[in-house]
Amino acid sequence: MIAVQGFKGRRVAVFGLARSGLSAVRALAAGGAEVLAGDDAAPRRAAAATLGGQPADLPAMDWRGISTLVLSPGVPLTHPKPHPVVLRARAAGAEVIGDVELFARAGLPARKVGITGTNGKSTTTALIGHLLAAAGRPVQIGGNLGTPVLDLAALGQDGTYVLEMSSYQIDLAPSLVCDVAVLLNITPDHLDRHGSMDGYVAGKRR
């Protein structure tokens, strides 16, 4: 696990408690943040409580004092319309980011390879990871494929993270800079989420 240190003593909301959301709760709590954990499903809120989160009704609560919303990639950010929790966060002046952005801010010295595209991401990610491992290089593989980024092991400067990146994750990771970025292809997909083909292309270009 990669503990997120930059939010110690701050109130951070995490909404959407599937794998990446629960991973973010655990990583933020390990770094000393006060984590408010929200999800439409009560069992997921209960799971977050076992990882150091405080179950919360985020769309309805008072957002004063909450600096950041860590949003699950599956929760609508802009289209077809923002989720109510996104609107509450923006109205309160809180930044809206994802778990990959937390990973980017961790400042790990290892290299990062990011792979995106409409088709072939998982195969390419797995292949690059396999080649690095076969060459005897320290490597961790995750992101949209398999393991959430914050559940990966911390690597030193001789290591490499190989990350599959969906367009949803890219939208929520504004400061991520990869040493190698692979854009495989772009064909019409997820247009309801991005509003148009132009919106989808813009996300992939980032």
Secondary structure, DSSP 8 states (H G I E B T S, - for coil): -----TTTT-EEEEE--SHHHHHHHHHHHHTT-EEEEE-SSHHHHHHHHTTT-EE--TTTS--TTEEEEEE-TTS-SSSS---HHHHHHHHTT-EEE-HHHHHHHT---SEEEEEE-SSSHHHHHHHHHHHHHHTT--EEEEETSSS-GGGS----TT-EEEEE--HHHHHT-TT---SEEEE----S--HHHHSSHHHHHHHHH-
